[in-house]
């Protein structure tokens, strides 16, 4: 397996806003307008982040009337996030800090 694809997925998830978008989509598929409301950013900025996530194969979209609805393409994405969070918690504990 080439590491280019893996690097693309991990790089897409490495941005704080994109990570929050993915976590938000775990609950339900959403349109860009709802995602934009949550973050108070500009619609073009949110759309750019959604495009990066979609190009990395993390998100999928479908058109419903005039809305574009985004959802996470593979449930395994949430496992990646959970495992990364567990690594961070373990490291914090190993260093003797209280969890945040």
N, C-alpha and C positions, 0 to 999 in steps of 0.2 A: 504494500500500500504506500503510495506516495504521501509524503508529509505535507505537501502544498495544500491539499484540501483540508487537512486537520488544522494547519496553521490559519487558514482562512476562517474556519469556524471559531477557533479560539480567539482570534483577533477581533472578530465581530462581537463576540461576547465580552471582550475585555473593556469596552467602553461603558462607564457607569450608567449613562442614559439608556443605551441599548440593552444592558442587563436588566434595568428596571422595566423596560418595555416588555421584554420576554417574560419576566416574572408576573407582570400585570396580565399578560395574555394566558397565563396558566389557568386563571379563573374562567375566562370566556373569550371568544373571538370578539374583536372590537374594530370599529372604523377609526380612521386616522383622526377624525374630529374629536372623538372621545379621548383618544390617547393624547391629543394636543391639549385638551382641557386639563387633563391631569398634570401635565408638566408645564403648562403656561409658556410654551415655546412657540416659535412661528411654525406654521403649517409646512413651509418648505424644509425647515430644519428637521422636523419629525419625519417627513417623507424621505429625506435623505438617509436618516438612520434606518428606517424601515426597508429601504432599498438595499442597504448594506447587509442587513439581516436576511433579506430574501435572496440576494445574490449568493450568500454563504450557504444557502439551503436550510436555514433555520426556520424561516417563516414561509407561509403560503398565503395567497390572497384570492378572493373571489369578488366579483362585482355583484352587488344587489341594488338594482336601480342606479342611482347616481353615486352610491357609496361603495367604497372598496373596503372589504372586511378582511382583517388580518388574523391569522391564527398560527400557532406553533405547529410546524410540519411533523415533528417526531417527538414523542414523549421522552425519549432518551436525553433530550436537551436539558430537561429538568433534573435528570440524574447527574449530568455533568455539573450543573450549578450546585446541587446538593453536595456532591463529593468535594468540589472546590471549597464550599463553605465549611465542610467538616475538616479539611486540611487546615484552613485558616484558624478555626476554633482550637484544633489540636496544637497548633504552633503557639497561639496565644497562651494556652494552658501550660505548655512546655516552658515558655519564657517566664511564667509566674504572674502574668497579668490576669486581671479579672476580665471575663467576657464582656463585650460591649453589646 
